[in-house]
Amino acid sequence: MKTLMMMLLALGLCLVGCGKKEEGKPQSNAKTPSPTTSTKSDPQTEPTDTDADTDTDTDTDAEEEKPLSESTKLLIAQAEKGDADAAKKLGDMYYLGMNAPKDGKESVKWHRKAADGGNDMAQATLAGYFYMGDIVKQDPVTAWAWANIAFENGNFGAEFLKDGIRKGLAGGTTPMTAEQIAKANALSKEMIKKNPKLIQKKE
């Protein structure tokens, strides 16, 4: 059942990268493939707690640290200066263990930095992390909020992700209640209000 859900999420995130709300607009944030894993079970009710939501589960252990390549160090320098695309690439690299140690905590860290900078693919990836619960604690409310932000940021594919989270399609998840959906909607609005850079205006 989990394998089926991973396939569905992979399809959803593929659509996230391909489907834009505005035709003919540049897809500056869709440079690398997005991993599909996941997230948190007790619904989050306080928008101000979102900075603490990236506490990772103990199930995902970092590999033994190896020296980073010069190209990876360059990406880190770019990401630390606010390059959301570079941060997204780092998140993928740490998730997959490509040119960086496989480390769920680092993957979440860089995806969160990219998401905060307005990278819609990173926003959708965080939604997947919080939904599935393999890397961070499962939380459908936070998952739906990030998926909604990704959709508002210009991706049609995030609508499929929102729908999957709402219906509880993954194994080990349940459909969201009306109260949870209302909380998730309010959370996404509060997050955008707190950080307007979450939504990038595409000319």
C-alpha positions as a printed Julia matrix, in Angstrom:
203×3 Matrix{Float64}:
   0.0    0.0     0.0
   2.86   2.36    0.86
   4.57   1.57   -2.44
   1.38   2.54   -4.29
   1.16   5.79   -2.36
   4.79   6.63   -3.08
   4.02   6.18   -6.78
   1.01   8.49   -6.47
   3.03  11.11   -4.64
   5.8   10.83   -7.23
   3.21  11.47   -9.93
   1.78  14.37   -7.95
   5.17  15.99   -7.45
   5.98  15.46  -11.11
   2.82  17.36  -11.92
   3.92  19.99   -9.43
   7.02  20.58  -11.49
   5.21  20.5   -14.81
   1.85  22.12  -14.2
   1.84  25.86  -13.67
  -1.14  28.04  -12.97
   0.08  30.6   -15.48
   0.91  29.45  -18.99
   4.08  30.67  -20.6
   5.67  31.62  -17.3
   9.23  30.56  -16.41
   9.58  27.52  -14.16
  12.62  28.8   -12.31
  12.08  26.65   -9.25
  11.72  23.27  -10.96
  15.36  22.48  -11.69
  15.72  19.15   -9.92
  13.47  16.17   -9.31
  11.63  16.21   -5.97
  11.84  13.3    -3.52
   8.6   12.01   -2.14
   8.65  11.12    1.49
   7.08  12.75    4.42
   5.62  13.56    7.99
   3.55  14.51   11.41
   0.31  12.97   12.97
  -1.08  15.39   15.52
  -2.54  18.42   13.78
  -0.71  21.67   14.34
  -2.91  24.5    15.45
  -0.48  27.36   16.02
   1.01  29.04   12.93
   3.86  30.43   15.01
   5.14  26.91   15.65
   6.05  26.25   12.02
   9.75  26.88   12.62
   9.81  23.88   14.96
   8.0   21.58   12.55
  11.17  20.3    10.94
  12.25  18.19   13.94
  13.25  14.94   12.31
  12.25  11.44   13.29
  14.87   9.1    14.71
  14.07   6.56   11.98
  16.23   8.41    9.44
  19.89   8.33   10.47
  22.57  10.33    8.72
  25.29   8.38    6.95
  28.87   8.71    8.1
  30.03  12.18    7.16
  32.35  12.4     4.15
  34.24  15.38    2.78
  31.98  17.51    0.59
  32.89  18.18   -3.02
  33.76  21.69   -4.15
  30.54  21.87   -6.17
  28.5   20.96   -3.08
  30.34  23.58   -1.02
  29.54  26.13   -3.72
  25.85  25.22   -3.58
  25.89  25.59    0.2
  27.45  29.04   -0.12
  24.81  30.06   -2.67
  21.98  28.67   -0.54
  23.22  30.45    2.56
  23.1   33.7     0.6
  19.43  33.13   -0.13
  19.45  31.19   -3.42
  16.28  29.08   -3.07
  17.07  26.94   -6.11
  20.49  26.03   -4.68
  18.86  25.16   -1.35
  16.33  22.91   -3.15
  19.15  21.08   -4.92
  20.91  20.54   -1.61
  17.72  19.18   -0.09
  17.43  16.65   -2.89
  21.12  15.73   -2.68
  20.96  15.03    1.05
  17.73  13.07    0.63
  19.16  10.89   -2.14
  22.74  10.71   -0.88
  24.09  12.11   -4.14
  27.25  14.26   -3.82
  26.38  14.58   -0.13
  25.77  12.17    2.77
  22.26  10.72    2.89
  20.79  12.72    5.75
  17.08  13.31    6.3
  17.65  16.12    8.79
  19.82  18.05    6.33
  17.33  17.37    3.54
  14.51  18.9     5.58
  16.73  21.83    6.6
  17.56  22.8     3.01
  14.09  22.13    1.67
  12.69  24.39    4.39
  15.18  27.13    3.47
  14.22  26.8    -0.2
  10.51  26.76    0.64
  10.85  29.88    2.78
  12.54  31.54   -0.2
   9.58  30.79   -2.46
  10.66  27.58   -4.22
   7.35  25.84   -4.97
   8.96  22.42   -5.52
  10.52  22.58   -2.05
   7.14  23.6    -0.62
   5.52  20.56   -2.23
   8.33  18.31   -1.02
   7.84  19.49    2.56
   4.14  18.72    2.15
   5.1   15.17    1.19
   7.49  14.86    4.13
   4.88  15.97    6.64
   2.25  13.77    5.05
   4.16  10.47    4.95
   6.0   10.79    8.27
   9.24   9.03    7.35
  11.57  11.99    7.91
   9.58  14.3    10.18
   6.64  13.52   12.43
   3.45  13.03   10.5
   1.13  16.04   10.45
  -1.59  16.26    7.78
  -2.46  19.83    8.79
   1.06  21.11    8.15
   1.31  18.91    5.05
  -1.86  20.36    3.56
  -0.76  23.9     4.45
   2.53  23.49    2.55
   0.75  21.88   -0.4
  -1.69  24.79   -0.48
   1.18  27.28   -0.42
   2.86  25.45   -3.32
  -0.4   25.62   -5.27
  -0.83  29.32   -4.53
   2.77  29.74   -5.65
   1.86  28.62   -9.15
   1.75  24.81   -9.4
  -1.31  22.93  -10.6
   0.26  19.64   -9.44
   0.07  20.68   -5.8
  -3.72  20.47   -6.09
  -3.39  16.68   -6.56
  -1.16  16.54   -3.5
  -3.68  18.53   -1.44
  -6.42  16.16   -2.55
  -4.39  13.08   -1.62
  -3.63  14.48    1.83
  -7.27  15.47    2.36
  -8.52  12.01    1.41
  -5.81  10.12    3.34
  -4.72   8.03    0.37
  -1.39   6.89    1.84
  -1.12   3.8     3.99
  -1.17   4.66    7.67
  -3.06   7.91    7.1
  -6.71   8.83    7.49
  -8.91  11.4     5.74
  -8.69  14.88    7.21
 -11.63  16.14    9.23
 -13.38  19.39    8.37
 -11.75  20.92   11.45
  -8.28  19.87   10.3
  -8.85  21.3     6.83
 -10.01  24.59    8.33
  -6.92  24.7    10.56
  -4.64  23.87    7.61
  -6.19  26.61    5.48
  -5.79  29.14    8.3
  -2.21  27.97    8.88
  -1.2   28.44    5.25
  -2.67  31.96    5.24
  -0.86  32.84    8.45
   2.43  31.46    7.09
   2.1   33.57    3.94
   1.24  36.64    6.0
   4.28  36.04    8.2
   6.58  35.45    5.23
   5.32  37.04    1.97
   8.34  35.58    0.14
   6.63  32.19    0.23
   4.66  33.35   -2.81
   6.81  34.47   -5.71
   5.1   36.79   -8.19
   5.8   35.42  -11.65
   5.74  38.04  -14.37
